[in-house]
Amino acid sequence: MHHSTATFYNRLAFLYPIINYFLNKQRKVLISEVNNAPPGRLLEIGVGNGSHLPLYAAHQIIGVDISQAMLNHAKRSANNNTELLLMNGEDLIFPEACFDYVVITHTLAVVKDPELLLEQAYRVLRPGGKLFILNHFTPANWLKYLDRAFQPFSSFFHFRSAFYLDKIKGLQRFSLHKQTELGMGSYYKFLILCKP
């Protein structure tokens, strides 16, 4: 799964500037909140093509991704405060409690094991550190029918279309600081969580 997912994103890396354009409003909310936090050491899991990198203000950034093609694009946006590594977010090599912030954007519904990804994020966050998550979560409104209808085909695109916030147990280890509904029908959610 990891190899096939990496291959998939290697092939589609060139499309991500277009995809980012349609997610721009949600990304602005994320970047604003991250930049309002005191300067610290930040890990972005699933850094993709690095579209966030030039927007982060004063943090020391480490970005990881399983796609080398994505990282090659990200290098163009990286500055002296940024380090990019080819790494699986479900198997981070970093020691415990070494980051002030972790950012996960549109990645939870893509990885093989979202619970393991959150376990790793929890492990590398220091106590009091913040986890920023921006992702689609299937809402209880009419959009749930679209997500369910597309679910049989979503595996071809290496993500889960039907993805429910209340079923993600790994979030319970964190305390919820803020939740913002975004997009049509509140399809996207931006979460700020704290590690006790």
N, C-alpha and C positions, 0 to 999 in steps of 0.2 A: 504493500500500500504506500509506504513512504517513498519508495523508489518511483512508483508509477505516478504519484502525486508530484514529486519533484520534476519528473519528465514532462508532465502536463503543464506545469507552470513555467518550465524552461521554454516550452514552445509558445506559450501565450504571453510572455513577458512584454512583448512589444505593444500589446493591446491595453496595458494597464493605465497609460495616461488618459485614454478615453474613458475607462471605467472610473478612474479617480474624478473626472470631471462631473459625473453624475452623482458622486458621493461627496461633493465639495462642501455642501452646507453642513452635513454631519461632521465632517473632518474639522471644520472651523470651530465647532463647539468643543471638540476634543482638544484641539491645540490651545484654545483659550484657557481651558481649565489646567492643562499641563503647564502652561507658561505662567499661570498664577501661583503655582507651587514654588516653594523656595528652591534654589539651585541644588541639584543633587545628582546622584548616579542613576541613570535611567536605562532600563533594558526594554527594547521593543522586540517582541516575539512575532515573527512573521512580518519583518520589515518591508518585504516586497521590493518595489522599485525605488524605495526611499523617498517617496513624495512628502513625508512628514519632516525629513531631516533638516532641510533649510528653514523650516518654520519653528523648530524648537529654539527657545531663547537662550537659556544659560546653563542647560544641563550637560553633563558628560554622558554621551550616548554610546551604547553598544546595541547594534542591531543584528539579529540572527534570522536566517531563513534557510529552508531546505533546497531552494532553487539557486543555483549558481548564476543563471541568466538574470534572475531578479537582482541578485547582489551586484552583478556587473552594471546594471542600470543604476542601482542605488549609489554606487561609488561616485557617480557624476554629481550627486547632490550632497555628498558627505563633506564635512569640514574637518578642521583639526581636532575637534572635540568628539569625533565619531570614529568608532571601530566597527567593522562589519565582519561577521563570521558565518561560515557555512555550518549550520547546526540545526538539529531537530529540537523544537521547543518542548517536546515530550521527554527529552533526555538531555537536559542542560548540563554542561560540565562545570558550571560555576559553583563555588562554595556556598554554604548557607548564609542567609542574612547579609548579602553583599550589595544589594540595590535598595535605593530609596523609593524608586518607582518602577513599575512594570506596565507597559502598554501593550494591549492585545486588540488589534483592529481587524474586523472581518476575517478572523482566523479560527475562532472557536468552532464554527460549523464546518470547517474545512479539514481539521486534523482528524487522525484516526481515533484518538481517545481524548475528548475534551476534558474529562475528569483528570487524566494524567497531566495534561497541560496545566490545569489549574493547580494541581499538587506541586508541580515544579515552580510555578509562579509564587506560590505561597512559601516554598522552601527558600527561594533566593531573596525574597523580600525581607528587609529588616523589620523587627517589631515597630509598629507605628507607620510602616511604609504603606504606600497607596498603589492599588491596582486600578488601572483605567481600562475599561472594556467598551468597545463600540462594535455592535454586531446586529444582524437581523435576528429577531426572535418572533416566532409565529404568534400573532396576537389572537385574542378571543373573538375578533370581529370577522367580517366576510373574507378577509385575506387568508384566514386559515384554510379555506376551501381551495384556494389557489396553491398554497404551499403543499397541501395534501395531494392535490392532483399532480403536481410536478415531482413529488418525492420519488416515484419509480424511475424517473429519468435523471434525477439530480446526481446520482453516482457517476454518470458519464462525465459530469462537470466537476467531480471531486468535491462535492459539498452536500450538506443536508438542507433541503428546502424547508421541511417541517422540523423546526428546532425550537424547543420550548424552554423558556427561562426557568420555570418552576420545577423542571426535572433535572436541573444541573446541581447535583448535591455538593460539588466542590465549592460552590459559592457560599455555602453555609458556614464555612470556616472563617470567613471574613465578616466584618461588620459593614453594613451598607451606609455609606456617607451621603450619596446623592444618586437619584435615578431620573433621567430625562428622556421623555418620549420624543422621537424624531421621525420625520418623513410621513408620507401619506398613510393614514390609518395606524399611526404609531408603530410602523413596521420595524423601525430601528430603535434600539435603546442604548443610551450611554450611561454606564454605571461607573461610579467611583466607590471603591471598596477599600477598607483599611484592614491591615493585619493587626490583630490585638497584640 
